[in-house]
Amino acid sequence: MSLNKKHIISWTLFDFANSSYSAVIAAVVFPVYYANFIVGNEAGLGDLWWGRAISVSMAIVALSSPFLGGIADYGGLRKRFLFVYTALSITGIAGFSALDKGMILEGFTLAIIANLGMEGGLVFYNSFLPRIAPREYQGRVSAWGFMVGYAGSIISLLFALPLVRSGLFEATWLMVAAFFALFSIPAFLFLPGDTKIEIPLVHAGMKGLRYTLKTLKEIWEKREPRKFLISYLIYEDGVNTVIIFSSIFAATTLGFKPQELIALYLIVQTTALLGALVMAKPIDQWGPKKVVIISLLMWTSVSTIAFFVQTKFQFWMLASFAGLGLGTVQAATRAFYTQFIPDGREAEYFGVYSLVGKSSAILGPLVFGQVSTTFGSQRPAILSVAAFFLIGLIILRFVKGGGPNIDTK
């Protein structure tokens, strides 16, 4: 199997496209807008509602993705599902432009729709990786996807900055919807097409359901994949919680303004891009396990230090350092998991991967929101995230596998 440049470029461009959502909607601007303006966050109520929106949408994704992954494999519909979920997310994002102060439930519903479409589509996006890249390149191609994605985050934030400065938040959401739609087009044009299988959709769904249940049992009975997924469940909870609440923490606890948050995140994305670039080849040479462990040590330190941060400058420095490990841990984790996947079972196995990853985003946001409202402070909440990284790291140490994908001799 050789690299098809058209497949690789269109696959990474989809990461470029959806990173506009990740940066502007999920991480920087909309969480603060919803928590502080739509809901009001003086007593942590905004944290609570935002955490609920993310948790509910992630629960839906977690429950549905392994079954849809089976349908994608046995019904030959992975590309079609990717399109449907992408369209759903873009529709939800565009709907944010109709929100106004006090529209808590409307914002809550639209946030669920937008996040469901974005996160649900990733199971099908990820499932293309083993189809477009041979084993010895999967770590690098995975990292390239994140690297191009960080470039998309940077560019979309630069587009958003003048709009936010002018208070044009409605236009900001429409810009993100257009950005996502435009740059996802190459993926739908050039990625490998769906396999035409002469089987009714209902039958394909039932077959997918049976094989997915079989896959769940199969993975659970294998010692190493089971330990890996338990570790991933825990430490990814920390990663998701940091991404979801970092901007709200900076705005509420440290007083960052919206334009300052964008500038901060631009720095984080730049360092994340550099981290993904530098660590792309080591993921294959050193092995993804070693890279994940290094990243988790970094994240444990960062979340612990964040508890003591008092000034904007200190947070700037800490966030810049944290960015180096942001894409690395995700790219290395994805490359690690591909080592457990049998040929022809990609969407099915990535359905389980998504089930675990999205399940991890159910507990973390709820814990953060609850701790924040209980203590009336976000500092204990951010400190609690360190436990997720540390426990996940300890379990991962006992997972066999994750060695180099290429011969270093």
HELIX and SHEET records of a PDB file:
HELIX    1   1 LYS A    5  SER A   20  1                                  16    
HELIX    2   2 TYR A   21  VAL A   28  3                                   8    
HELIX    3   3 VAL A   29  VAL A   32  1                                   4    
HELIX    4   4 TYR A   33  VAL A   39  3                                   7    
HELIX    5   5 LEU A   45  GLY A   75  1                                  31    
HELIX    6   6 ARG A   78  GLY A   95  1                                  18    
HELIX    7   7 PHE A   96  ALA A   98  5                                   3    
HELIX    8   8 ILE A  104  ASN A  126  1                                  23    
HELIX    9   9 LEU A  129  ILE A  132  1                                   4    
HELIX   10  10 ARG A  135  ARG A  165  1                                  31    
HELIX   11  11 PHE A  169  PHE A  190  1                                  22    
HELIX   12  12 LEU A  201  GLU A  221  1                                  21    
HELIX   13  13 ARG A  223  THR A  253  1                                  31    
HELIX   14  14 PRO A  258  GLN A  285  1                                  28    
HELIX   15  15 PRO A  288  ALA A  306  1                                  19    
HELIX   16  16 LYS A  312  GLY A  323  1                                  12    
HELIX   17  17 LEU A  326  THR A  338  1                                  13    
HELIX   18  18 GLU A  346  PHE A  375  1                                  30    
HELIX   19  19 ARG A  379  LEU A  396  1                                  18    
END                                                                             
